[in-house]
Amino acid sequence: MPNSNHVPTIVIGRLPLYLRALTQLSAEGRRVTSSQELSEKLGFSSAQIRKDLSYFGEFGKQGTGYEIEFLEKSLREILQVHHLWDMALVGAGDLGHALANYDGFETRGFRIVRIFDADPQKIGTLLGEWRVEPIETMRQVLREERIHVAIIAVPAAAAQHVADELVEGGVRAILNYAPTTLSVPPKVKVYHIDPVAGLQSMTYYL
Amino acid sequence: MPNSNHVPTIVIGRLPLYLRALTQLSAEGRRVTSSQELSEKLGFSSAQIRKDLSYFGEFGKQGTGYEIEFLEKSLREILQVHHLWDMALVGAGDLGHALANYDGFETRGFRIVRIFDADPQKIGTLLGEWRVEPIETMRQVLREERIHVAIIAVPAAAAQHVADELVEGGVRAILNYAPTTLSVPPKVKVYHIDPVAGLQSMTYYL
C-alpha cells in the first residue's frame, strides 16, 4: 500500500462508504462499477473518488471501471476488516439492547463479545446471548481477552469514566453514542455518533 | 448570507460540528475562540475552518479570533435550528425507546412530537410521554401537523416502506438508523447513521 502513512483522515473516513456501496452492488449481482456510478450513489464527485482510491494503488482501468469484488476485498484489507474485531459493549439500556440485536456488525468486520454495565439490577442478566458483567471487572477482562474496540452506550454523565476504564483496559477505538465529547490519549481513536449533527446538516436545506 | 446557494455539501456537513464545539466552549464560560483551538478540538485544519466559515461572512478578526456567542447564534440561523423542528419517530423498539429518552434533541433544535409503529402490540402503549400511533395513519398526521423531519428506527426490511410513507406525508429530512440504503426523491435529504462505517474508519489505524 504505497503512501498509506500519508493518507488524510478525511479520505479514510470515506473508504467505509465506498466499501458499503460496493458490497451493495455486489449483493445485486454486479461485477463492475465506475467512479461515476459510485459518485451518484454517494454524493461525492467522481474525481474525488478516483483520487481517494489512487492513494492505495491502481484499481480502475480507463474505460472499463472498477472490478467490484477486487476493490471490495482490497478496501476490506486496507480498513483491516478482512478479519473480525472483538468488541465490548458498555451500557445495557435501551440503546445497548438495540446494538446487541443489530445484525449489521458481523458481515462488516465486528462482533460484540462482552457487555458491561454499572447497574446492579442489570449485572448477571442475559442480554441476547450475553450475560451482563460488572464494569468493575471490565478493565481486567479487556486486557485478558485483548479487546481493542468498544462501544459506549451509557448516559453522558458516565461516559468519561467508562472511556477512562476502556483506555486502561487497552481499548484503542471507541464508538461513542453518549452525547458528550470524550477526552482520551492521542493514540486512542473516538468516533462520535451524533444524531443531531446529522439532522442539522439536513435542515440547512429545508 | 452571501453565496450560501453555492456552499459545498461537505462544508454544510461540518457546520454542526463547529456549532457543537462552540456550544461546549460557551458552556465552559468561554467568550472567544480561534480557528486553531477549533482545529485541535475537531481535527480539521484551521485553514479549512476559516475557509468554511468565510462562505457565510466575516466572523473572525485577525489576532482576536471568533466571538463565540455571535458565531454560535449565526451558525444556528444558517442551519435553521434557531427554532425547534417537530420530528416524527418511526419505530418503538429498543432503539426507538433510546431515541425517545435521548435528552440532546431540544437544546439543539429538534423535538419528537409523534411516534409510530406497525406492531399492533405496541400501538396505543405509552413510550415516555408519547402514545404510539399506527403507521397506517402516519401519512395523514404528518400532513396535518406539517412535520417535515423524521427518524427511521425500524428493521432494514421495513425501512423503504416507511421512507415512502414519510415522503408521501411531506417529510423532507430523514435520519435513517436502519442498516440499508433508502431510495427517495432528490428533494428529500437522508442522513444515514452507520455505526460500522464509524468503526471501520478507526480500525484502519489499529
Interface residues (C-beta under 8 A of the other chain):
Chain A: T9 I12 G13 L15 P16 L17 L19 R20 Q24 K41 G43 I78 L79 Q80 V81 W85 M87 G93 D94 L95 H97 A98 L99 N101 Y102 D103 G104 F105 R108 G109 F110 H148 V149 I151 A156 R172 A173 L175 P179 T181 K189 Y191 I193 D194 P195 V196 A197 G198 L199 Q200 S201 M202 T203 Y204 Y205 L206
Chain B: T9 I12 G13 L15 P16 L17 L19 R20 Q24 K41 G43 I78 L79 Q80 V81 W85 M87 G93 D94 L95 H97 A98 L99 N101 Y102 D103 G104 F105 R108 G109 F110 H148 V149 I151 A156 R172 A173 L175 P179 T181 K189 Y191 I193 D194 P195 V196 A197 G198 L199 Q200 S201 M202 T203 Y204 Y205 L206
